[in-house]
Amino acid sequence: MPDALRVGMAGLGTVGVGVLRLLESNRDLVRARAGRGIEVVAVSARDRSKDRGVDLSRVRWADSLAELASDEDCDIVVELIGGAEGDALDLARAALSQGRGLVTANKALIAHHGLEMARLAEENAAPLKFEAAVAGGIPVVAGLREGAAANAIERIYGILNGTSNYVLSEMEASGADFGDVLADAQAMGYAEADPAFDVDGTDAAHKLAILAAIGFGSRIDFDAVSVSGIAEVRAADIAHARTLGFVIRLVGVADCEDGPEGARLLQRVRPCLVPKQHPLAHVTGPTNAVVAEGDFAGRLLFQGAGAGAGPTASAVVADLIDIARGRTGHPFSLPVDSLVAMERADPGHRVGRDYIRFTVADRPGVLAEITAAMRDAGVSIESLIQQGRAQDGNGVLVAMVTHEGEERCVRHALELLEDSDSLTAAPLVLPILRD
């Protein structure tokens, strides 16, 4: 049997410890499936003295990340530090430049520097794997890169952040508002003390940019992702959605459109109304789900635990098994020079339906003013709900669902109402996910 794959690991947090435990618990299974052993031979972390509940007596301790990256006894470096810049980026560059493979769970690193990492891997014949960076233990990166390789991917979308999904589904179940549910989620450990990256959509946007690059063979472009979070979603919106036959989920969507000057890519993360019959409507709690639509395979659904020590460690070790087998391939499905720099699509002409919630002054004529602006902008109203004062007492809530129409028309209607003193807060627009 070939010599073991020797691994150096940076970061001994919950995921790093999870990797060590998985490799120990499933040692024989991993060896059988990889065709050789996989051994962590060196580690590096901030605190050498901390008791992590795993035996590190047989593992060398690297005093610096530079030492780990240049350790000739390591074939692969596993990066579990996190962050798009700083130590994680320096380690990734050093390891790949010296011909060592890199396995990472760092979505921010790949979203911001994935093209550079892929080029370094290619130039130095080093594998680069990042299954754990997207949707935890769900094998969606491998699913797109390999399982759906024969398909032209037409659309990728999904629930990509477990914290936001937990908050929204708890709001749905309890009827509580965003702030109360978020506080409970923080108390129970489902949300970070600073949950901004989760609830403002940034975490989901990192993952969407990675999936779009793999699915469409494009150069990764995180800056092109339009992002809106869930902080403005109220309990009343959840209740309105239920009445209308929908649930609200934070959904990342990426798709291409063909034009005279080539394909253009649209990437957006936004809270959406999801029809109750849609598979994503049944994804609750801290779960992730990704849908990919292929021209021959049709709709493919990947669903499971999107975070946590066990699922993420599972994805890290799956990448190590692939490398041990000699299955490396191109990180984004194609050689770097074959990846296309896609123009950003203009969403204005896209046709769809929207849920729009206004908070307005309690006086006559306000509803007529809103409907007149919709009429003048060419927006057709399908249904309308007026449901008393907001919980904070600041105005009356008016919600409507539009008929199908171009997005630019809704945008124009809101521009017409921009200076109106009838509106006491900015409107909330939630697109309705097409089935």
WOLIN-V504604 format. One record per pair of residues at least 24 apart in sequence whose ideal C-beta (glycine too) atoms are under 8 Angstrom apart, sorted by sequence separation. I is the first residue (numbers start at 1). J is the second residue. D is the distance in Angstrom with one decimal. If there is no record, write none. Layout:
I&J&D ; I&J&D
//
This chain:
44&68&4.7 ; 66&90&7.7 ; 70&94&7.0 ; 76&100&6.4 ; 77&101&7.2 ; 78&102&7.9 ; 79&103&7.3 ; 80&104&7.5 ; 82&106&5.7 ; 84&108&3.9 ; 89&113&6.2 ; 96&120&3.9 ; 102&126&7.0 ; 106&130&7.5 ; 109&133&7.8 ; 166&190&5.1 ; 167&191&7.2 ; 248&272&7.1 ; 279&303&7.9 ; 43&68&7.9 ; 65&90&6.7 ; 69&94&3.7 ; 75&100&6.7 ; 76&101&4.3 ; 77&102&5.5 ; 78&103&4.8 ; 79&104&4.3 ; 80&105&5.7 ; 81&106&7.2 ; 83&108&6.2 ; 84&109&5.5 ; 92&117&5.9 ; 96&121&5.4 ; 99&124&4.6 ; 101&126&5.0 ; 102&127&7.5 ; 104&129&7.7 ; 105&130&7.4 ; 135&160&6.6 ; 166&191&7.5 ; 202&227&6.4 ; 248&273&6.1 ; 249&274&5.0 ; 380&405&6.2 ; 42&68&6.0 ; 65&91&4.6 ; 69&95&4.5 ; 74&100&6.3 ; 75&101&6.6 ; 76&102&7.3 ; 77&103&7.5 ; 78&104&7.3 ; 79&105&7.7 ; 80&106&7.7 ; 82&108&7.2 ; 83&109&7.2 ; 98&124&7.3 ; 99&125&6.5 ; 100&126&6.0 ; 101&127&3.9 ; 102&128&5.3 ; 103&129&4.8 ; 104&130&5.2 ; 107&133&4.2 ; 134&160&7.6 ; 136&162&7.9 ; 201&227&4.2 ; 247&273&7.5 ; 248&274&7.3 ; 374&400&7.9 ; 379&405&5.8 ; 16&43&7.6 ; 76&103&6.1 ; 79&106&5.9 ; 84&111&7.3 ; 85&112&7.8 ; 93&120&6.7 ; 97&124&6.2 ; 99&126&5.1 ; 101&128&6.9 ; 102&129&7.4 ; 103&130&7.3 ; 105&132&3.6 ; 106&133&6.0 ; 107&134&6.4 ; 163&190&6.2 ; 200&227&7.1 ; 201&228&6.0 ; 225&252&8.0 ; 246&273&4.0 ; 247&274&5.4 ; 362&389&7.0 ; 378&405&6.8 ; 66&94&6.3 ; 70&98&6.1 ; 84&112&4.3 ; 96&124&5.8 ; 101&129&7.4 ; 104&132&7.3 ; 105&133&5.6 ; 162&190&7.8 ; 163&191&4.9 ; 201&229&4.4 ; 246&274&5.9 ; 370&398&6.7 ; 374&402&7.8 ; 378&406&7.8 ; 5&34&7.1 ; 16&45&7.3 ; 42&71&5.5 ; 65&94&7.5 ; 69&98&6.5 ; 84&113&6.9 ; 103&132&7.8 ; 104&133&6.3 ; 163&192&7.6 ; 200&229&3.7 ; 201&230&7.6 ; 244&273&7.3 ; 246&275&5.9 ; 247&276&6.4 ; 251&280&6.8 ; 353&382&7.2 ; 395&424&3.9 ; 24&54&7.7 ; 79&109&7.4 ; 96&126&5.1 ; 199&229&5.1 ; 245&275&6.6 ; 246&276&6.4 ; 366&396&7.8 ; 379&409&5.0 ; 394&424&5.7 ; 395&425&6.6 ; 5&36&6.3 ; 7&38&6.5 ; 9&40&5.4 ; 12&43&6.1 ; 42&73&6.9 ; 69&100&6.9 ; 95&126&7.6 ; 199&230&5.4 ; 200&231&7.0 ; 245&276&5.5 ; 249&280&5.8 ; 359&390&5.8 ; 367&398&6.5 ; 378&409&4.6 ; 379&410&5.7 ; 394&425&7.0 ; 401&432&7.3 ; 4&36&5.7 ; 5&37&7.2 ; 7&39&6.6 ; 8&40&7.6 ; 41&73&5.8 ; 42&74&5.8 ; 96&128&6.8 ; 163&195&6.2 ; 167&199&6.8 ; 199&231&5.8 ; 241&273&5.3 ; 249&281&7.3 ; 366&398&7.6 ; 377&409&5.0 ; 2&35&6.8 ; 3&36&6.7 ; 4&37&3.6 ; 5&38&4.8 ; 6&39&5.9 ; 7&40&4.8 ; 8&41&6.7 ; 9&42&7.4 ; 10&43&7.5 ; 11&44&7.8 ; 12&45&4.0 ; 21&54&6.3 ; 41&74&6.4 ; 362&395&6.8 ; 377&410&7.3 ; 1&35&7.2 ; 2&36&4.5 ; 4&38&6.4 ; 5&39&7.2 ; 7&41&6.6 ; 8&42&4.2 ; 9&43&5.0 ; 10&44&5.0 ; 11&45&6.1 ; 20&54&4.8 ; 164&198&5.7 ; 247&281&4.9 ; 249&283&7.1 ; 361&395&6.1 ; 362&396&4.9 ; 378&412&7.7 ; 379&413&5.0 ; 1&36&5.5 ; 4&39&4.7 ; 6&41&4.8 ; 7&42&7.9 ; 8&43&7.2 ; 9&44&7.5 ; 10&45&7.4 ; 17&52&5.2 ; 163&198&3.8 ; 164&199&5.6 ; 246&281&7.6 ; 359&394&6.7 ; 360&395&5.5 ; 361&396&7.5 ; 377&412&4.1 ; 1&37&7.9 ; 8&44&7.5 ; 17&53&6.8 ; 163&199&6.7 ; 359&395&4.2 ; 360&396&5.4 ; 377&413&3.6 ; 17&54&5.6 ; 161&198&5.4 ; 164&201&7.5 ; 359&396&7.3 ; 360&397&8.0 ; 376&413&7.4 ; 12&50&7.8 ; 40&78&8.0 ; 216&254&7.3 ; 233&271&5.5 ; 359&397&6.0 ; 360&398&5.7 ; 215&254&7.0 ; 358&397&7.3 ; 359&398&7.9 ; 374&413&5.0 ; 377&416&6.2 ; 12&52&5.6 ; 161&201&7.5 ; 163&203&7.8 ; 164&204&7.1 ; 216&256&5.7 ; 357&397&6.4 ; 358&398&4.6 ; 373&413&4.9 ; 376&416&6.2 ; 211&252&7.9 ; 224&265&7.0 ; 226&267&6.9 ; 227&268&7.6 ; 228&269&6.8 ; 230&271&5.3 ; 357&398&7.3 ; 358&399&7.4 ; 373&414&7.9 ; 161&203&5.0 ; 212&254&3.9 ; 225&267&4.4 ; 226&268&4.5 ; 227&269&4.8 ; 228&270&4.6 ; 229&271&7.7 ; 357&399&4.5 ; 160&203&7.4 ; 161&204&4.3 ; 211&254&6.6 ; 224&267&5.6 ; 225&268&6.9 ; 226&269&7.3 ; 227&270&7.8 ; 228&271&6.8 ; 356&399&6.9 ; 373&416&4.2 ; 160&204&4.0 ; 208&252&3.7 ; 221&265&7.4 ; 225&269&6.4 ; 226&270&7.6 ; 355&399&6.6 ; 356&400&5.4 ; 373&417&4.9 ; 207&252&6.8 ; 208&253&7.7 ; 355&400&7.5 ; 356&401&7.9 ; 161&207&7.8 ; 204&250&6.2 ; 208&254&5.7 ; 221&267&7.5 ; 355&401&5.5 ; 356&402&7.0 ; 160&207&4.4 ; 205&252&6.8 ; 216&263&7.6 ; 218&265&5.9 ; 354&401&7.3 ; 370&417&6.7 ; 160&208&6.2 ; 204&252&4.9 ; 353&401&6.4 ; 354&402&4.9 ; 369&417&7.4 ; 201&250&6.5 ; 216&265&6.4 ; 353&402&5.4 ; 353&403&6.6 ; 76&127&7.5 ; 353&404&5.5 ; 369&420&6.4 ; 156&208&7.6 ; 178&230&6.9 ; 352&404&6.4 ; 353&405&7.8 ; 370&422&7.7 ; 178&231&6.2 ; 212&265&6.5 ; 351&404&5.4 ; 352&405&7.8 ; 354&407&7.9 ; 369&422&5.5 ; 8&62&6.8 ; 351&405&6.6 ; 356&410&7.1 ; 10&65&5.8 ; 156&211&5.1 ; 178&233&6.0 ; 212&267&5.5 ; 351&406&5.8 ; 352&407&6.6 ; 156&212&6.3 ; 178&234&6.9 ; 350&406&6.9 ; 351&407&7.7 ; 354&410&5.5 ; 366&422&4.5 ; 177&234&6.1 ; 178&235&7.8 ; 349&406&5.4 ; 350&407&5.0 ; 365&422&7.8 ; 10&68&5.9 ; 177&235&4.6 ; 209&267&6.5 ; 348&406&6.7 ; 349&407&7.2 ; 19&78&6.9 ; 156&215&4.8 ; 176&235&6.3 ; 208&267&5.8 ; 348&407&5.5 ; 349&408&6.5 ; 363&422&7.5 ; 8&68&4.8 ; 175&235&5.7 ; 347&407&5.3 ; 348&408&3.5 ; 361&421&7.3 ; 8&69&7.9 ; 19&80&7.5 ; 208&269&6.0 ; 361&422&5.3 ; 16&78&7.8 ; 153&215&4.0 ; 168&230&6.2 ; 171&233&7.4 ; 205&267&7.8 ; 360&422&5.3 ; 361&423&7.8 ; 8&71&5.5 ; 153&216&6.2 ; 167&230&6.5 ; 175&238&7.6 ; 348&411&6.9 ; 360&423&5.7 ; 361&424&5.9 ; 16&80&4.7 ; 171&235&6.0 ; 175&239&7.3 ; 205&269&4.8 ; 359&423&6.8 ; 360&424&6.4 ; 15&80&5.2 ; 164&229&7.4 ; 168&233&7.0 ; 204&269&4.7 ; 358&423&6.1 ; 359&424&5.1 ; 8&74&3.7 ; 164&230&5.2 ; 172&238&5.3 ; 359&425&4.0 ; 6&73&5.9 ; 7&74&6.5 ; 10&77&6.7 ; 11&78&7.9 ; 13&80&6.6 ; 144&211&6.6 ; 148&215&7.9 ; 171&238&5.1 ; 6&74&5.4 ; 7&75&7.1 ; 8&76&7.2 ; 9&77&7.6 ; 10&78&6.9 ; 11&79&7.0 ; 12&80&7.9 ; 201&269&4.2 ; 359&427&7.9 ; 6&75&4.9 ; 7&76&5.0 ; 8&77&5.1 ; 9&78&4.4 ; 10&79&5.3 ; 11&80&3.3 ; 141&210&7.5 ; 145&214&5.5 ; 201&270&7.5 ; 358&427&5.1 ; 5&75&5.6 ; 6&76&7.3 ; 7&77&7.7 ; 8&78&7.2 ; 10&80&6.3 ; 11&81&4.6 ; 141&211&7.7 ; 144&214&4.8 ; 168&238&7.5 ; 172&242&7.3 ; 357&427&6.5 ; 5&76&6.4 ; 7&78&5.8 ; 9&80&6.7 ; 10&81&5.5 ; 11&82&7.5 ; 140&211&7.0 ; 144&215&5.3 ; 356&427&5.7 ; 357&428&4.5 ; 135&207&6.7 ; 356&428&7.1 ; 133&206&7.9 ; 134&207&4.6 ; 141&214&6.4 ; 356&429&5.2 ; 357&430&7.8 ; 133&207&7.4 ; 355&429&7.4 ; 356&430&7.8 ; 172&247&6.1 ; 354&429&5.5 ; 355&430&4.5 ; 134&210&5.4 ; 172&248&7.4 ; 354&430&6.8 ; 355&431&7.8 ; 10&87&8.0 ; 133&210&6.4 ; 134&211&6.2 ; 215&292&6.4 ; 263&340&7.3 ; 265&342&4.0 ; 354&431&5.5 ; 355&432&6.4 ; 169&247&7.9 ; 262&340&7.9 ; 264&342&6.2 ; 265&343&7.3 ; 266&344&7.4 ; 353&431&7.5 ; 354&432&6.4 ; 168&247&7.8 ; 211&290&6.9 ; 263&342&5.8 ; 264&343&4.7 ; 265&344&6.6 ; 266&345&3.9 ; 268&347&7.4 ; 352&431&5.8 ; 353&432&4.3 ; 130&210&7.3 ; 168&248&5.6 ; 262&342&7.6 ; 263&343&8.0 ; 264&344&6.5 ; 265&345&6.0 ; 352&432&6.6 ; 10&91&5.7 ; 168&249&6.1 ; 262&343&7.0 ; 264&345&3.9 ; 266&347&6.0 ; 168&250&6.7 ; 261&343&7.2 ; 264&346&7.6 ; 273&355&5.1 ; 352&434&6.5 ; 165&249&6.5 ; 266&350&7.7 ; 165&250&6.6 ; 164&250&4.3 ; 256&342&7.3 ; 257&345&5.4 ; 161&250&6.1 ; 256&345&7.7 ; 15&105&6.0 ; 159&249&5.5 ; 160&250&7.8 ; 159&250&6.7 ; 8&100&7.9 ; 159&251&6.3 ; 160&252&4.9 ; 158&251&6.8 ; 159&252&8.0 ; 111&205&7.5 ; 157&251&5.9 ; 158&252&6.2 ; 111&206&3.9 ; 157&252&6.3 ; 107&203&7.1 ; 110&206&7.6 ; 111&207&7.7 ; 114&210&6.7 ; 157&253&4.2 ; 190&286&5.9 ; 156&253&7.6 ; 157&254&6.9 ; 108&206&5.5 ; 111&209&4.7 ; 155&253&7.3 ; 156&254&4.8 ; 157&255&7.8 ; 107&206&4.2 ; 111&210&5.9 ; 114&213&6.7 ; 155&254&7.2 ; 156&255&7.3 ; 107&207&5.6 ; 110&210&5.5 ; 155&255&4.2 ; 154&255&6.6 ; 154&256&7.4 ; 107&210&6.7 ; 168&271&7.5 ; 115&219&5.6 ; 115&220&5.6 ; 114&220&4.4 ; 111&220&6.6 ; 160&269&7.5 ; 246&355&7.8 ; 110&220&7.4 ; 112&222&5.8 ; 111&222&4.4 ; 244&355&7.6 ; 172&284&8.0 ; 220&332&7.0 ; 241&355&7.0 ; 169&284&4.0 ; 217&332&7.3 ; 240&355&7.3 ; 169&285&5.9 ; 217&333&5.9 ; 15&132&7.6 ; 217&334&5.0 ; 240&357&7.3 ; 165&283&6.6 ; 214&332&5.4 ; 237&355&7.6 ; 165&284&7.1 ; 166&285&5.4 ; 213&332&4.9 ; 214&333&5.4 ; 165&285&6.8 ; 166&286&4.6 ; 219&339&4.7 ; 221&341&7.8 ; 224&344&4.9 ; 237&357&5.8 ; 159&280&5.9 ; 165&286&6.5 ; 217&338&7.1 ; 218&339&6.2 ; 219&340&6.7 ; 221&342&7.3 ; 226&347&7.8 ; 236&357&7.5 ; 158&280&6.9 ; 165&287&6.3 ; 217&339&6.1 ; 218&340&5.2 ; 219&341&4.8 ; 162&285&7.5 ; 163&286&6.7 ; 165&288&7.5 ; 217&340&6.1 ; 218&341&7.3 ; 219&342&7.4 ; 221&344&7.8 ; 234&357&7.7 ; 159&283&5.2 ; 162&286&3.4 ; 216&340&7.7 ; 218&342&4.6 ; 162&287&6.3 ; 162&288&6.0 ; 213&339&7.2 ; 216&342&7.1 ; 161&288&7.5 ; 159&287&7.2 ; 160&288&5.9 ; 159&288&5.7 ; 158&288&7.0 ; 159&289&5.0 ; 160&290&7.1 ; 158&289&5.2 ; 159&290&7.9 ; 158&290&3.7 ; 157&290&7.6 ; 158&291&5.4 ; 156&290&7.0 ; 157&291&5.5 ; 156&291&7.2 ; 155&291&7.8 ; 156&292&5.1 ; 155&292&7.5 ; 156&293&7.6 ; 155&293&4.5 ; 153&292&5.8 ; 154&293&4.8 ; 244&383&7.0 ; 153&293&6.9 ; 154&294&7.0 ; 153&294&5.7 ; 154&295&6.1 ; 152&294&6.9 ; 153&295&8.0 ; 243&385&7.2 ; 151&294&3.0 ; 152&295&4.5 ; 162&305&7.8 ; 148&292&6.0 ; 151&295&5.6 ; 158&302&7.8 ; 162&306&4.3 ; 151&296&5.3 ; 161&306&7.3 ; 162&307&5.2 ; 240&385&5.6 ; 148&294&5.2 ; 150&296&6.7 ; 151&297&5.0 ; 160&306&7.3 ; 150&297&7.9 ; 240&387&7.5 ; 144&292&6.0 ; 143&292&7.4 ; 148&297&5.8 ; 138&288&6.0 ; 140&290&4.8 ; 236&387&6.6 ; 136&288&6.6 ; 138&290&6.9 ; 140&292&7.9 ; 148&300&6.4 ; 135&288&4.3 ; 147&300&7.8 ; 280&433&7.2 ; 236&390&7.2 ; 135&290&6.1 ; 236&391&7.5 ; 278&433&6.6 ; 134&290&8.0 ; 234&390&7.5 ; 235&391&7.3 ; 143&300&6.9 ; 234&391&7.5 ; 244&401&6.2 ; 273&430&5.5 ; 275&432&7.6 ; 278&435&5.7 ; 272&430&6.0 ; 273&431&7.3 ; 275&433&7.0 ; 277&435&7.0 ; 143&302&5.7 ; 240&399&4.9 ; 271&430&5.3 ; 272&431&5.3 ; 273&432&4.6 ; 274&433&4.9 ; 270&430&7.1 ; 272&432&6.8 ; 273&433&6.7 ; 275&435&5.4 ; 236&397&5.4 ; 270&431&6.3 ; 272&433&4.6 ; 140&302&4.3 ; 237&399&7.4 ; 139&302&7.1 ; 234&397&8.0 ; 236&399&7.7 ; 138&302&5.0 ; 138&303&6.8 ; 138&304&4.4 ; 135&302&7.1 ; 137&304&5.7 ; 138&305&7.5 ; 136&304&7.2 ; 137&305&5.3 ; 138&306&6.8 ; 135&304&7.4 ; 136&305&5.3 ; 137&306&8.0 ; 136&306&4.4 ; 135&306&4.9 ; 136&307&4.8 ; 137&308&7.8 ; 136&308&6.4 ; 137&310&7.1 ; 138&311&7.7 ; 137&311&2.8 ; 136&311&4.0 ; 137&312&6.6 ; 136&312&5.1 ; 139&315&7.2 ; 142&318&7.5 ; 137&314&4.5 ; 138&315&7.9 ; 137&315&5.4 ; 136&315&6.4 ; 139&318&6.8 ; 132&312&4.9 ; 142&322&7.9 ; 253&433&7.9 ; 132&313&7.9 ; 248&430&6.8 ; 251&433&6.1 ; 132&315&3.7 ; 146&329&7.5 ; 131&315&4.3 ; 132&316&4.8 ; 145&329&6.8 ; 149&333&7.1 ; 131&316&7.5 ; 246&432&7.0 ; 131&318&5.8 ; 132&319&7.1 ; 145&332&7.9 ; 131&319&5.1 ; 145&333&5.1 ; 130&319&7.5 ; 144&333&7.6 ; 129&319&3.6 ; 129&320&8.0 ; 237&428&6.9 ; 129&322&6.6 ; 237&430&7.2 ; 129&323&6.6 ; 233&428&7.4 ; 127&323&5.0 ; 232&428&5.3 ; 233&430&7.8 ; 129&328&7.7 ; 127&328&3.9 ; 130&331&7.1 ; 129&331&7.4 ; 128&331&4.5 ; 105&312&5.5 ; 122&330&7.7 ; 105&315&7.2 ; 121&331&6.4 ; 105&316&6.0 ; 118&330&7.3 ; 103&316&5.9 ; 118&331&4.5 ; 122&335&6.7 ; 117&331&7.2 ; 118&332&5.9 ; 122&336&5.5 ; 177&391&6.7 ; 103&319&4.6 ; 103&320&6.1 ; 114&331&7.2 ; 119&336&4.9 ; 114&332&7.0 ; 118&336&5.2 ; 103&323&7.3 ; 115&336&6.8 ; 101&323&5.7 ; 115&339&7.3 ; 101&328&7.7 ; 80&316&7.6 ; 78&316&6.2 ; 78&320&7.5 ; 76&320&6.7 ; 76&323&6.1 ; 157&433&7.6 ; 38&317&7.3 ; 38&320&5.2 ; 38&321&7.1 ; 34&320&7.4 ; 38&324&5.8 ; 30&317&6.6 ; 34&321&4.5 ; 22&310&7.7 ; 33&321&5.7 ; 36&324&5.5 ; 35&324&6.3 ; 34&324&3.8 ; 35&325&5.8 ; 18&309&3.6 ; 22&313&4.9 ; 26&317&8.0 ; 30&321&6.5 ; 34&325&6.0 ; 17&309&6.9 ; 18&310&5.9 ; 21&313&7.4 ; 22&314&6.7 ; 14&308&7.9 ; 15&309&5.6 ; 18&312&6.7 ; 19&313&4.6 ; 23&317&6.5 ; 14&309&4.2 ; 18&313&3.3 ; 22&317&5.4 ; 15&312&4.7 ; 19&316&5.3 ; 15&313&5.7 ; 19&317&6.2 ; 15&316&7.1 ; 7&320&6.6 ; 5&320&6.4 ; 5&323&6.5 ; 5&324&4.4
//
